[in-house]
Amino acid sequence: MARALLLLLLLTCTVSTTTSSKLPPLHTYFPRSASDASLFHTQVPKGPKINYTTHYFTQTLDHFTYTPKSYKTFQQKYLLNSNHWDSLSGPVFVYTGNEGDIEWFAYNTGFMFDVAPQFKALLVFIEHRFYGESKPFGDDSHSSAETLGYLNSQQALADYAVLIRSLKRNLSAEAAPVVAFGGSYGGMLAAWFRLKYPHITIGALASSAPILQFDDMTPWTSFYDGVSLDFKEESWNCFDVIKGGWVELMALSEQKEGLMELSRTFKTCKDLHSVYSARDWLWTAFVYTAMVDYPTRANFMAPLPAYPVKEMCRIIDGFPRGGSKLNKAFAAASLYYNYTSTKTCFNIGNESDSHGLHVWDWQACTEMIMPMSCSNESMFPPSAYNAKESGDDCLKKYGVLPRPHWITTEFGGHRIYEVLKRFGSNIIFSNGMKDPWSRGGVLKNISSSIVALVTEQGAHHLDFRFATKDDPEWLTQQRKREIEIIKKWIDEYYADLKKSSI
Amino acid sequence: MARALLLLLLLTCTVSTTTSSKLPPLHTYFPRSASDASLFHTQVPKGPKINYTTHYFTQTLDHFTYTPKSYKTFQQKYLLNSNHWDSLSGPVFVYTGNEGDIEWFAYNTGFMFDVAPQFKALLVFIEHRFYGESKPFGDDSHSSAETLGYLNSQQALADYAVLIRSLKRNLSAEAAPVVAFGGSYGGMLAAWFRLKYPHITIGALASSAPILQFDDMTPWTSFYDGVSLDFKEESWNCFDVIKGGWVELMALSEQKEGLMELSRTFKTCKDLHSVYSARDWLWTAFVYTAMVDYPTRANFMAPLPAYPVKEMCRIIDGFPRGGSKLNKAFAAASLYYNYTSTKTCFNIGNESDSHGLHVWDWQACTEMIMPMSCSNESMFPPSAYNAKESGDDCLKKYGVLPRPHWITTEFGGHRIYEVLKRFGSNIIFSNGMKDPWSRGGVLKNISSSIVALVTEQGAHHLDFRFATKDDPEWLTQQRKREIEIIKKWIDEYYADLKKSSI
């Protein structure tokens, strides 16, 4: 989800105005250039190869109304891996897909493949409606609110419930316990799935799920403060350079021939038309790098070395004397876009969207309203959250207004520690504190079975990645704890089942 | 809900065919004549007068899609009683309205008025969308699937969540604990509301809520077996007469001038056009009387004496020698329609619907699929459940097909004792075993806080009625237990709140 959610942030943390400085529509906020896009699956190893078969399920368009149109169906994609499944006693592990093509999430959720053998589990990765190939209206799916209207989290959860129930019946595995897995928005879905559909899933592992990022539950500045802290903790100078870079950027752009100069500085393939393209390009690099500040080389948002924030700061701190802050910031950001050194120029302002994440913009305009602002203490230009302006943008783009309090009405969140202390069970909220999204997550145990696993050095759903020989011990321990807890859920389930059939 | 749900039963328990013997459309199944309708609120005392103020809330038409149409709003009616409310520390008791005008349910949920003073509670009765005055499309609301499509239980629950949140904010009572109350279908909604919206309500008292009446969770014969047992327990002869009456009815109708003869026997105001009108008239009387077999005089479905099943059987058993079974059955059924002896003839086949319950037919055709059949051992003509035929009828009437497994997918029910043993809390399922719906209810404790309160002599949400001086001790004790449990929930809530603010 990372990238897609970030789109929202880029809008909400910067002052959006109606002048020429206004940010371009959210769905163009894909900093990766067309050539970058191909990096995902080609130039850097994805880790161990994964096996799956691809399937399609005839899904109901609208579970919650019964107008003739709502009976329309579409083909929902899902992936299966039954290599290790014991169909008599093995559990079903379901990834509750988030805002992109499902293969991408499968590749980046190696944890499920790693643990499948010991659990003898069936793996199922379900694609979220309107993403990837699961487009209810084909090529017209994203054309307007008339079609996009059916894209939201509640419909997605109902999809998962219907599909899982049908799949289990077809596999004659109706008694098999189901555990939901999800990362980021997918983690929110996994947690909510357990809360709303406890009869379908016995538990959920929700990794980096910022379910408290709505309304006023988490300070609006927390996300960007989190990004800033990651850099500040590496080096004060690094933080200070980036913070100062924005000022230099804007100052330069206001000079005569400033954009030309910027184009040269940023090594753009084509001349920049707006300073905001350059700003967002930098912004994205720092934010995503903080999110995926993994302790090992990885390729989730982009191919990056281990501890990429440290690497960025090393670039800044080691920059030759006399370099401007902007030059240093650019050099650091280049790590994100060109770690593999394959580029000679950058397609800034003309990014592609290889995983189809742009559709998130609709969700961010309707239900996923996560207010964000940048405090004076962050390394980003200060800005306030402007609900009115965001709403007006959405109205203009889609003809509909955000429902800012709907998610907390439907899924809760306020006073979650008190509410779930005496309600619900079997959810793991895992978070890495390097991940700025962790601030909107559940960071303390709620009850004996709704627990928080927090790692100080972890990043955005790091625990979901394939284990590697380079993994630090704390990461290995975190995964081990997750496995123990899930095993407990399954054992308990079978013990209850046995008792009930006596 | 009683009556409206029964409509469904009438269809499902009798063999519906495509010949002239086919049952008329469900929504005409209102056995009470126009003149009867007025009985509800005029001729028999309703019990203590109730006080409330009437309000309207601007509600979203479709919570779960975001097409431009779904942003349409409608005025949802709700009633308030704040006579005893302590706005600083009193709870909010919400009745989750079911399939009729909300005043009717308020009048028949005296329990909430009875307990309001000791709890210092605010009472809120929310009308279910598409019933009473809460019609999203005004007079066109019930015209077709295009409008009716928005009528279902999930939208109704979301309505309650949105309204309650808004109401509490407007009353500056955001910290007040909410307890949901509901009887029959309203009880299902109350229980589901607690399960789906634990952040909105701290607990639910679900009275006579047959949440297990779906799919194959409860034997399909159980409802009519339950009705039959009520009569059989009074007297074998009574059971036997009613069982034999159907045969005589059909035989008589097949004779020359049979319908004329039947019209005389049944004292119809106008000549009968179909034997099925007479059959359904009898059927309704026996079924509803079993449901409302209250130990005191009451007027819920109809004005009736205390223990009306006993009274019916007394009529049958005391009938002059030589009377036919049909004549006896008619005499017994007349108690239901004419206890107050105000009628000289019956408007059979031309019934009115004073509470707007007929709209339930739509819900029964889409989501509320509760299969029913009549076993050879029941006092009703044997019949099988025919899903195909029911579905065809719905398709013909509304252009949509039932979703027979949707309710259990959305709300669960299968293996409920295992699923909720380790999930959820604070639900009371109260049932009276005289009520045939009790068979589809939760009759055993699920956990320490999801409990069943069962009374052997209780009937359909009897506990929700105003206390009277004639109440038997077991009923008084049941209500006392309910009050104790609810008090515990509220105390626990405030203790948690206090701890969290320290």
Boltz contact constraints between the chains, C-beta under 6 A:
constraints:
  - contact:
      token1: [A, 64]
      token2: [B, 64]
      max_distance: 6.0
  - contact:
      token1: [A, 64]
      token2: [B, 154]
      max_distance: 6.0
  - contact:
      token1: [A, 65]
      token2: [B, 149]
      max_distance: 6.0
  - contact:
      token1: [A, 65]
      token2: [B, 150]
      max_distance: 6.0
  - contact:
      token1: [A, 66]
      token2: [B, 149]
      max_distance: 6.0
  - contact:
      token1: [A, 66]
      token2: [B, 366]
      max_distance: 6.0
  - contact:
      token1: [A, 66]
      token2: [B, 400]
      max_distance: 6.0
  - contact:
      token1: [A, 67]
      token2: [B, 145]
      max_distance: 6.0
  - contact:
      token1: [A, 67]
      token2: [B, 146]
      max_distance: 6.0
  - contact:
      token1: [A, 67]
      token2: [B, 149]
      max_distance: 6.0
  - contact:
      token1: [A, 68]
      token2: [B, 145]
      max_distance: 6.0
  - contact:
      token1: [A, 68]
      token2: [B, 399]
      max_distance: 6.0
  - contact:
      token1: [A, 145]
      token2: [B, 67]
      max_distance: 6.0
  - contact:
      token1: [A, 145]
      token2: [B, 68]
      max_distance: 6.0
  - contact:
      token1: [A, 146]
      token2: [B, 67]
      max_distance: 6.0
  - contact:
      token1: [A, 149]
      token2: [B, 65]
      max_distance: 6.0
  - contact:
      token1: [A, 149]
      token2: [B, 66]
      max_distance: 6.0
  - contact:
      token1: [A, 149]
      token2: [B, 67]
      max_distance: 6.0
  - contact:
      token1: [A, 150]
      token2: [B, 65]
      max_distance: 6.0
  - contact:
      token1: [A, 154]
      token2: [B, 64]
      max_distance: 6.0
  - contact:
      token1: [A, 161]
      token2: [B, 409]
      max_distance: 6.0
  - contact:
      token1: [A, 162]
      token2: [B, 409]
      max_distance: 6.0
  - contact:
      token1: [A, 165]
      token2: [B, 409]
      max_distance: 6.0
  - contact:
      token1: [A, 198]
      token2: [B, 419]
      max_distance: 6.0
  - contact:
      token1: [A, 198]
      token2: [B, 423]
      max_distance: 6.0
  - contact:
      token1: [A, 199]
      token2: [B, 412]
      max_distance: 6.0
  - contact:
      token1: [A, 199]
      token2: [B, 419]
      max_distance: 6.0
  - contact:
      token1: [A, 366]
      token2: [B, 66]
      max_distance: 6.0
  - contact:
      token1: [A, 399]
      token2: [B, 68]
      max_distance: 6.0
  - contact:
      token1: [A, 400]
      token2: [B, 66]
      max_distance: 6.0
  - contact:
      token1: [A, 409]
      token2: [B, 161]
      max_distance: 6.0
  - contact:
      token1: [A, 409]
      token2: [B, 162]
      max_distance: 6.0
  - contact:
      token1: [A, 409]
      token2: [B, 165]
      max_distance: 6.0
  - contact:
      token1: [A, 412]
      token2: [B, 199]
      max_distance: 6.0
  - contact:
      token1: [A, 418]
      token2: [B, 496]
      max_distance: 6.0
  - contact:
      token1: [A, 418]
      token2: [B, 500]
      max_distance: 6.0
  - contact:
      token1: [A, 419]
      token2: [B, 198]
      max_distance: 6.0
  - contact:
      token1: [A, 419]
      token2: [B, 199]
      max_distance: 6.0
  - contact:
      token1: [A, 422]
      token2: [B, 425]
      max_distance: 6.0
  - contact:
      token1: [A, 423]
      token2: [B, 198]
      max_distance: 6.0
  - contact:
      token1: [A, 423]
      token2: [B, 424]
      max_distance: 6.0
  - contact:
      token1: [A, 423]
      token2: [B, 425]
      max_distance: 6.0
  - contact:
      token1: [A, 424]
      token2: [B, 423]
      max_distance: 6.0
  - contact:
      token1: [A, 425]
      token2: [B, 422]
      max_distance: 6.0
  - contact:
      token1: [A, 425]
      token2: [B, 423]
      max_distance: 6.0
  - contact:
      token1: [A, 496]
      token2: [B, 418]
      max_distance: 6.0
  - contact:
      token1: [A, 500]
      token2: [B, 418]
      max_distance: 6.0
